[in-house]
Amino acid sequence: MNKAPDLAVLLDTLRNTPAMRSKQAIQQPAAVIGSAEQALTREQLYALPGDDTAAIACGDHFQLLAIEGMLPNFVEAAPWFAGWSAVMANVSDITAMGGRATAVVNAYWHHDTAGAQQLLAGIRAACEAYGLLLAGGHTSLAAANPTALAVAITGIARTLLSTLHVAPGQIIAMAVDLEGDWHADSTYWKAFEGVPAERLRSKLEVLPRLADAALLHAAKDISNAGVLGSLLMLLETTGCGATIDLASLPCPPNADLARWLQVFPSYGFLMTLDERNWTQVQTAFAFEGVRCERIGRINDSGLLNVQSGQQLGEFWNLREQPFTGFNYHSLDLTPLNLKHQEH
């Protein structure tokens, strides 16, 4: 990794990216959806926003449900890639919950037949690669239409990885597939092109397998908010804090630090786990050719602090400034943690 710039300048830049601002817009629905939290049972909390998917308890397993909406200009400019990406982002969300994806549906609006066909071709190609059922959806094709796409996904988890399980003392690990490259001049890191479908599926299987073995507590897909923004969402649900060391991040050789911290990887996850399980977790990812490193530790401060060499800076104070607004730390979550981590 290239030499880090002044930490305070770097953190200020990262706080004010368009992706970080877009995540803070979630505070508006959070104020509405989260208003009924006190009336819900502990098990029902899993279905509330705050994780990468909703998780609905169904007997001895959880039904997972999520949706992704794609940026209209992305769908217009690169319809095939937008279709593929919509499925891939959803699959990552299911995986981050310790789940296995099963089926997708889509809704799209378009004004161009050729563009719409490419969009659907990208969706179908991703479904075939990841072994998903393309179950249908909603189509609107008319000359006056805008360009828009949303894809929803369902999956199943036997042992749930939830941000509701994050607690002080757990270590934080970051796993990312470095066998890829940047997409043009964006912050998107592609690690799927030319990769056989069985390899894509095998790499995804690591997280649900670790979840079922009770080796992880929580996970979060690294989204367009980058490493620090995604980590904030991992912490916010329970109001925890953390200190991470930038020197520990798994990254490509000679990566630009500012760009890598904003990375949106096709395969990248943040996880929390107990110290005693670290070696097994790292080995499981390494077996699949995925780099996994421990990058920090959870504490009860509500502060996300970042260390770079001798520099230490505060990135965010969740006690003073919400990020997405989904925070349930005022509730008694201890029995819930114990119940769903026992095997």
Protein Blocks (a to p, Z undefined) as FASTA:
>chain_A
ZZdddfklmmmmmmmgfklmmmmmmmmmmmmmmmmmmmpcfklmmmpghiabdcddehja
ccddddddddfklmmmmmmlmmmmmmmmmmmmmmmnopacfbdcdddddfbfklmmmmmm
mmmmmmmmnopacebdcddddfkbccddddddddddfbdcdfklgcghiacdddddfbbc
dehjbfbdcfkgopafklmmmmmmmmmmmmmnopafbdcdddfkojmlmmmmmmmmnopa
cdddfklpccdehiafklmmmpccfbdcdddddfklmmmmmmmmmmnopacddfbdcdfk
opacddehjbccdfbdfklmcckopacklpcfklmmmmmmgZZ
